[in-house]
Amino acid sequence: VSPELLRRIYFPSLKHSLQPLVEAQVTVIWHSDGNIVPLFQDLIDCGVRGFQGFQEETGVQLEDLPRLSLPSGKKPALWGSISVTRTLPFGTVEDVKKEVERCIDTLAPGGGYFLGTANTVGPEVPFDNLIALYEHAQEYGKGDGRDNGDRCWR
């Protein structure tokens, strides 16, 4: 489906559907598979205030995400983006640690970032990689105390 068709048919209905949640000040988080970067502004205009599930394999560039802005001027909440199709199933423990650091360094400054996987973790993921993800995220996400809250965990 083309973005133009979505803009003509889908997004007006989505905005109408989300309006009660927006009015109730519910933070709407959008999960997506694939590259929805061309539709970010449309979704924000509909009331979406956060995004989860960035799969870089589909063309999403993590470096572009911190530039997103809500009408309030704040950045949207962001969830992700450890790869469940490359790094977790096929990478080493060190690869997982590097990806944890890259995601935190890229997406956490300014707050509103939640480290997680890009999608569902399958049975092919080595247990050691899951443990490395969790443990390294806990440690690296704390920062060194000089980051003024820009890291994930405190």
Summary of the structure (lengths in Angstrom):
residues: 154
radius of gyration: 16.6
end to end distance: 42.2
largest distance: 48.4
contacts: 433
relative contact order: 0.12
helix: 47%
strand: 13%
